Amino acid sequence: MRGPLLAAAAAAMGGPGGPLARTIRAKLTAALQPTHLEVRDDSPRHGGPPGAETHFGVLVVSALFAGLSPLQRHRLVHEALRAELAGPLHALQVTARTPEQWQSDPQNPPAPPCLGGSKREKRRGAGQEEEEEEEAAGKQ
């Protein structure tokens, strides 16, 4: 049984999390045998309801990445999570490094800013601006 300090450390380092986070962790572990793995749920930053588990960031350090381009590494990660990407997982930020790269720079880049807005915000669709301008002109 884990103590509260160990549980807090695991959560801070991409620990168990919700059901989708645990699935991501299990599938990446099975497919890529990482020496280091962080799974970060970024969903709260994207305006979804609590517990949505739709936006994630992963840091995967694996010897299987040796000699592969970044694109090839990302394809391995995406292949391992194919079912999740086809369903509940909407966005995935991938950092894929070899153990040597991780040893020389053990930093996980920060999560990118959310540029998509929130579902709670009113978005201006194509043509909506013109309609608003015409409506405003008609009231004058």
C-alpha positions in Angstrom: 0.0 0.0 0.0 1.3 3.4 -0.9 1.6 6.2 1.6 0.3 9.7 0.9 3.7 11.1 0.1 4.4 8.4 -2.5 0.9 8.8 -4.0 1.4 12.6 -4.3 4.8 12.1 -5.9 3.3 9.6 -8.4 0.5 12.1 -9.3 3.1 14.9 -9.7 5.1 12.7 -12.1 2.2 11.6 -14.2 0.8 9.1 -11.8 -2.2 6.9 -12.0 -5.0 9.5 -12.6 -8.4 8.5 -14.1 -9.3 5.5 -16.2 -8.1 6.9 -19.5 -4.8 8.0 -17.9 -4.3 4.5 -16.5 -5.0 3.0 -19.9 -2.6 5.3 -21.6 0.1 4.4 -19.1 -0.5 0.7 -19.4 -0.5 0.6 -23.2 2.6 2.8 -23.6 4.4 0.6 -21.0 3.5 -2.6 -22.8 4.3 -1.3 -26.3 7.4 0.8 -25.6 9.0 -0.5 -22.4 9.9 3.0 -21.3 12.6 3.7 -18.7 10.6 6.9 -17.8 7.0 7.7 -18.5 4.9 10.7 -17.6 1.2 11.0 -18.4 -0.3 14.4 -17.9 -4.1 15.1 -18.1 -4.4 18.6 -19.6 -8.2 18.3 -20.0 -9.1 20.9 -17.3 -7.1 23.5 -19.2 -9.4 23.0 -22.3 -12.8 23.9 -20.9 -14.2 20.4 -20.6 -16.2 19.2 -17.6 -14.3 17.8 -14.6 -13.0 14.3 -15.3 -13.4 14.6 -19.1 -10.0 13.1 -19.8 -9.8 14.3 -23.4 -6.5 16.1 -23.7 -3.2 14.5 -22.6 0.5 15.0 -22.7 3.0 12.1 -22.5 6.7 12.0 -22.0 8.0 8.6 -23.1 11.7 7.7 -22.7 12.5 4.4 -24.5 15.4 2.6 -26.0 13.1 1.6 -28.8 13.3 5.2 -30.1 17.1 4.9 -30.9 17.8 5.7 -34.5 14.2 6.8 -35.2 13.1 10.2 -36.4 10.7 12.2 -34.2 7.9 11.4 -36.7 8.6 7.7 -36.4 8.6 7.9 -32.6 5.3 9.7 -32.6 3.9 7.1 -34.9 4.8 4.3 -32.4 3.1 6.2 -29.6 0.0 6.8 -31.8 -0.1 3.2 -32.8 0.0 2.1 -29.2 -3.0 4.4 -28.4 -4.9 3.9 -31.7 -8.2 2.9 -30.0 -8.0 5.8 -27.5 -7.3 8.3 -30.3 -10.3 7.0 -32.3 -12.5 7.5 -29.3 -12.2 9.5 -26.0 -8.8 10.9 -26.5 -9.1 14.2 -28.5 -5.6 15.7 -28.2 -2.2 14.2 -27.4 1.1 16.1 -26.9 4.0 13.6 -27.4 7.6 14.0 -26.2 9.5 10.9 -27.2 13.2 10.6 -26.2 15.9 8.0 -26.0 17.4 7.3 -22.6 20.6 9.1 -23.7 18.6 12.2 -24.7 16.7 12.1 -21.4 19.9 11.7 -19.4 21.5 14.8 -21.1 18.3 16.9 -20.7 15.8 15.5 -18.1 13.3 18.3 -18.7 9.7 17.8 -19.8 8.6 20.7 -21.9 5.7 22.7 -20.6 2.2 22.0 -22.0 1.4 24.2 -24.9 -1.2 26.9 -24.4 -4.8 26.1 -25.3 -5.6 28.0 -28.4 -9.0 26.5 -29.1 -11.0 28.4 -26.5 -13.7 26.9 -24.4 -17.1 25.4 -25.3 -18.5 27.9 -22.8 -17.2 30.9 -24.9 -19.3 32.1 -27.8 -17.3 31.5 -31.0 -17.5 33.5 -34.1 -18.1 31.1 -37.0 -17.5 31.8 -40.7 -19.9 34.4 -41.9 -21.1 35.3 -38.4 -19.0 38.5 -38.3 -20.6 39.7 -41.6 -24.1 38.9 -40.3 -23.4 40.9 -37.1 -22.1 43.9 -39.2 -25.2 43.8 -41.5 -27.5 43.6 -38.4 -25.7 46.6 -36.8 -25.9 48.6 -40.1 -29.6 47.8 -40.3 -30.3 49.3 -36.8 -28.7 52.6 -37.7 
